[in-house]
Amino acid sequence: MRLGSQVQAVDVYEALRLFRTSTLATASTKSPVGDMHVLAEEQRVQIQNAENFVKQRVPIGTDVSTVRLLEEGVSLGHSDSTLRRAISIMNHRTELAEFNRGQRFRRLR
């Protein structure tokens, strides 16, 4: 593609190719929030419970070790995968911010 006052067929085809490529790439990536509606009701409830645990355990503005939080959550009956998914969802919604390559995170809101 190039910038010009006249549009040529080649430019249109290139724009369509780029659009299709980016649309397919976006559709193929798994968004932690976007697939919540696909989950079974039980899984959704477990994730919401895990989110509530994180919110109760980590006050706004504080940092916490991811490993320590996971250990505490598992000891209270949450599964490791559910806690990790809840953290991922909260991170995606910018409720949490990760530091040190995911070893720590801070609750933002």
C-alpha positions as CSV (number, residue, x, y, z in Angstrom):
1,M,0.0,0.0,0.0
2,R,1.1,3.5,-0.6
3,L,-0.3,7.0,0.2
4,G,-1.8,8.7,-2.8
5,S,-4.8,10.7,-4.0
6,Q,-5.9,7.9,-6.3
7,V,-6.8,4.4,-5.1
8,Q,-5.8,1.5,-7.3
9,A,-7.1,-2.1,-7.3
10,V,-3.8,-3.4,-5.9
11,D,-4.3,-1.1,-2.8
12,V,-7.8,-2.4,-2.2
13,Y,-6.7,-6.0,-2.4
14,E,-3.8,-5.3,0.0
15,A,-6.1,-3.5,2.5
16,L,-8.5,-6.5,2.4
17,R,-5.7,-8.9,2.9
18,L,-4.4,-7.0,5.9
19,F,-7.9,-6.8,7.3
20,R,-8.5,-10.5,7.0
21,T,-5.2,-11.4,8.4
22,S,-5.6,-9.1,11.5
23,T,-9.2,-10.3,12.0
24,L,-8.3,-14.0,11.9
25,A,-5.3,-13.4,14.2
26,T,-7.5,-11.6,16.7
27,A,-10.2,-14.2,16.5
28,S,-7.7,-17.0,17.1
29,T,-6.1,-15.5,20.3
30,K,-7.8,-16.4,23.5
31,S,-8.9,-13.5,25.5
32,P,-9.3,-14.4,29.2
33,V,-12.3,-12.2,29.5
34,G,-13.8,-12.8,26.1
35,D,-14.5,-16.5,26.6
36,M,-16.2,-16.2,30.0
37,H,-19.6,-16.8,28.3
38,V,-18.4,-20.2,27.0
39,L,-17.7,-21.5,30.5
40,A,-20.0,-23.7,32.4
41,E,-21.9,-22.1,35.2
42,E,-19.9,-24.0,37.8
43,Q,-16.6,-22.7,36.3
44,R,-17.9,-19.2,36.2
45,V,-18.8,-19.3,39.8
46,Q,-15.4,-20.8,40.8
47,I,-13.6,-18.0,38.9
48,Q,-15.8,-15.3,40.5
49,N,-15.1,-16.8,44.0
50,A,-11.4,-16.8,43.2
51,E,-11.6,-13.1,42.1
52,N,-13.4,-12.3,45.4
53,F,-10.6,-14.1,47.3
54,V,-8.0,-12.0,45.5
55,K,-9.9,-8.8,46.1
56,Q,-10.2,-9.6,49.9
57,R,-6.6,-10.7,50.2
58,V,-5.0,-7.9,48.3
59,P,-6.0,-4.4,49.2
60,I,-5.9,-1.7,46.5
61,G,-2.4,-0.3,46.0
62,T,-0.5,-3.2,47.6
63,D,1.9,-5.6,46.0
64,V,1.8,-9.4,46.6
65,S,3.8,-12.4,45.6
66,T,1.9,-14.5,43.0
67,V,3.3,-17.7,44.5
68,R,2.2,-16.8,48.0
69,L,-1.3,-15.8,46.9
70,L,-1.7,-19.0,45.0
71,E,-0.5,-21.1,48.0
72,E,-3.0,-19.3,50.3
73,G,-5.8,-19.7,47.8
74,V,-5.2,-23.4,47.3
75,S,-5.0,-23.9,51.0
76,L,-8.5,-22.3,51.2
77,G,-9.9,-24.7,48.6
78,H,-9.5,-22.8,45.3
79,S,-7.8,-24.7,42.5
80,D,-4.5,-23.4,41.2
81,S,-5.8,-23.1,37.6
82,T,-8.9,-21.2,38.7
83,L,-6.8,-18.7,40.7
84,R,-4.5,-18.2,37.7
85,R,-7.4,-17.7,35.4
86,A,-9.0,-15.2,37.8
87,I,-5.6,-13.3,38.1
88,S,-5.4,-13.3,34.3
89,I,-8.9,-11.9,33.9
90,M,-8.3,-9.2,36.5
91,N,-5.0,-8.3,34.8
92,H,-6.8,-8.0,31.5
93,R,-9.4,-5.7,33.1
94,T,-6.6,-3.7,34.6
95,E,-7.6,-4.5,38.1
96,L,-4.1,-5.9,38.6
97,A,-0.7,-5.0,37.2
98,E,2.0,-7.7,36.9
99,F,5.7,-7.1,37.9
100,N,8.9,-9.1,37.6
101,R,7.5,-11.3,34.8
102,G,4.4,-12.3,36.7
103,Q,6.2,-13.1,40.0
104,R,4.4,-10.2,41.7
105,F,1.4,-8.0,41.0
106,R,-0.3,-4.9,42.4
107,R,-4.0,-4.4,42.8
108,L,-4.9,-1.2,41.0
109,R,-8.6,-1.1,41.6
